[in-house]
């Protein structure tokens, strides 16, 4: 992560701007490391830097939305979705799919939490 951040900082210092894909990969890295606040910030940068035809990494985006939901940050969630809409990256179908994906993931997590696996191990 440090190397990726360093490269992006060097780009910015030289007056160049990372594209949406660069920010998107960094957001994915933050998600993997569970640095969700940073992942959300970076996903916003990815969306803002995007070009026509670009799409965010679906699982990273879903993780960011789910994180905002878990914090009860409905304003942050709506701002992220609005940003996607304004940039033309989020159709109603895409948004429904995203919400359904998160809902299914939540149900799976709840089912796992209800199962006491420690007693069977």
Helices and strands as residue ranges (DSSP letters): H 2-13, H 20-32, H 36-48, H 58-70, H 74-86, H 92-114, G 118-120
